[in-house]
């Protein structure tokens, strides 16, 4: 009888912990510059994420991003890249920091895949933040999309192969 009660209580505790984990990790932001910034700096601080596979910190960038770049991926994006999924799953987030040659942060750019957000352009939500976190560009940004279209066969991603 005692043993049953013990098992019951343990079961309850495990279930509640699982519930908390799900609630914490499952709440992705809406496709909105402010909501995304809060998510990537407060909810799931992106500097604790994995680096884009195959890239170290401060690798050399090309125009128009920074002289030096550091690119992070959340777990959903990481799984897709590692599994060579071809198309990253909804909820994938890629964050690239643009640095000046002296390693001063210039801007932070984001690609975030949101189900049904922009079917003509891979459902990516685009955002660019200044170093102080203010929004420089957000949404279906024509400039971002126009150039990244060159990488359409790699899910609009330049940094490394996803298939
Ligand atoms: C003129 C072309 C061009 C424009 C415009 C451009 N990008 Fe990029 N982007 C690149 C290239 C090239 C890379 C690969 C990084 C590198 O080596 O410089 C890249 C990389 C990225 C990455 C890392 C993931 C990936 O796709 O490789 C993000 C995130 C990103 N860009 C976001 C943006 C956002 C947001 C905008 C608009 C505000 C934008 N980009 C505009 C060319 C462009």
Boltz pocket constraint, residues with backbone or C-beta under 6 A from the ligand:
constraints:
  - pocket:
      binder: B
      contacts: [[A, 60], [A, 61], [A, 62], [A, 63], [A, 64], [A, 65], [A, 66], [A, 69], [A, 71], [A, 94], [A, 95], [A, 96], [A, 109], [A, 110], [A, 111], [A, 126], [A, 127], [A, 128], [A, 137], [A, 141], [A, 143], [A, 144], [A, 145], [A, 147], [A, 148], [A, 156], [A, 157], [A, 158], [A, 159], [A, 160]]
      max_distance: 6.0
